[in-house]
Amino acid sequence: MGRRPPPRALAALTAVLCALVLAGCGARLGEDGRIGVVYMDAQGFYAGVRQGMQDYADGSGRELQLLELNARGDASEESTFVDIASSADVDALVLSPVSATASIPAVRLAHESGVPVVCYNTCIEDEAAREYVTSYILGDPHEFGRLLGEAAADHFESEGVDDPAIAVLNCEFVEVCVQRREGFEEALFDRLPAAEIVANQEGATIDEAVDVGERLLTAHPDLDAFYGEAGGATMGAVRAVTNRGLAGEVVVFGSDMSTDAARALADHRILKANVDISGTAVGLLAGETVQRIIAGQAPEEFITPAPIDLYTTPEDGREWLQAHPDGIP
């Protein structure tokens, strides 16, 4: 007896099969292309990617159908969906792989099945990606971190602090977060060579980051700042500082905009700067890239750059809230 697909992947299978039946009965939906899309999560950045993909499909003037899965960080869910989508002959697959290594077999299967693969945000290891992936939509993670490092240096110089002690709350189980930190450190140390990274611990989710952040505040009573490599790390750091009554004494430099992050930036006592790649913008880029691929126009470059935005003032926070009333970045 074969392995039974996980429940969410089984639901995705139903969607794919239904799409094929509808297409065979002459329905227009999907006649210009069916695109398999995998999101690593349903919130924050990935909610924005989904919105961008849907906006592109709705506004393209074509009958495109999106067959979607929230993998919830589960490589087995991702693999099963990719297997199903490849067998169902979708026209393209868009995904942010759960793992640079564990996701390689699924991406290879799609490629060998003749399904073009577009990565966004994360991808498989570079050598395999160059072989099996058609295009990679990426906001340069080194530049992402460098912009925030410059903002941190600006803040400490304005405060007359030339040797800040900074703790990192990381998401370095994915390579892009390592590169974010490298860019941050490069910019910071170039301007403030006496600065010190006193700790670097994982804290990718808010709850995890609050716990780790409070322990680091205890272990390093002279801490000046946190650097949050992702959205959960950022807001966890803000909450840890708030919980300890250290607003105004310990500051945070963060990543990935959200309603909570924009509110914290508008308040500006703790969160001093936030850098972001809009999920909606990435989703629109993914839609445009896939449509060119479906039309037989191979991308000129392997990497399609996504725009990076830096927010540093209370006004930036308030403007973001006005521009994103639904909270989708």
Secondary structure, 3 states (H helix, E strand, C coil): CCCCCCHHHHHHHHHHHHHHHHHHCCCCCCCCEEEEEEECCCCHHHHHHHHHHHHHHHHCCCCEEEEEEECCCCHHHHHHHHHHHHHCCCCEEEECCCCCCCCHHHHHHHHHCCCCEEEECCCCCHHHHHHHCCEEEECCHHHHHHHHHHHHHHHHHHCCCCCCEEEEEECCCCHHHHHHHHHHHHHHHHHCCCCEEEEEEECCCHHHHHHHHHHHHHHCCCCCEEEECCHHHHHHHHHHHHHCCCCCCCEEEEECCCHHHHHHHHHCCCEEEEEECCHHHHHHHHHHHHHHHHCCCCCCCCEEECCCEEECCHHHHHHHHHHCCCCCC
